[in-house]
């Protein structure tokens, strides 16, 4: 099966600092990576879509200068939360689509619990 | 109106009972429908996918899709305490490449 490895699984940082989250596709090439955010007791909300070699597409209301996404290779996409604040504390999850037959299936990373203090 | 809505929870059922989870979606061009299970602090894991009207069974799980009513459901038979989790309904639009829209989730508790 397709494996997406996400690191770190949890991170605590001070307010004002930046945090980088990595998602690697281990056994397939991920031309696209979706980045989701999940607040407690809420569902996954799509933040942005990254495509290898091009600029990411951000969903409405997501600050592209705050959430920097880089997809420089077919196996690595990164999300950097810049100048983090307590309200950025959330569960961040990446997902890569893989073609399976006539459809695509989403494979998720393990998620990163970010706590900003 | 939310794009994907799930029945309000939490849902509590006794062990061995049938748990019924419901989901409606607003976009008629949606083609693919998924049920994910998410344990606290973990990422979602796929339980079932369904693409055609009717029922699809996999072990204790049965997904039902009615495109005319824009309705998809998940039945869990012989519920076990290990089934206690949040269940997320997700919809993929016909033109999107793997991009999913999730419902708000239903918390299921199976008590012994």
Interface residues (C-beta under 8 A of the other chain):
Chain A: X6 X32 X34 X42 X43 X44 X45 X46 X49 X91 X93 X95 X96 X97 X98 X103 X104 X105 X106 X108 X109 X110 X111 X113
Chain B: X31 X32 X34 X41 X42 X43 X44 X45 X46 X49 X51 X88 X90 X92 X97 X98 X99 X100 X101 X102 X103 X104 X105
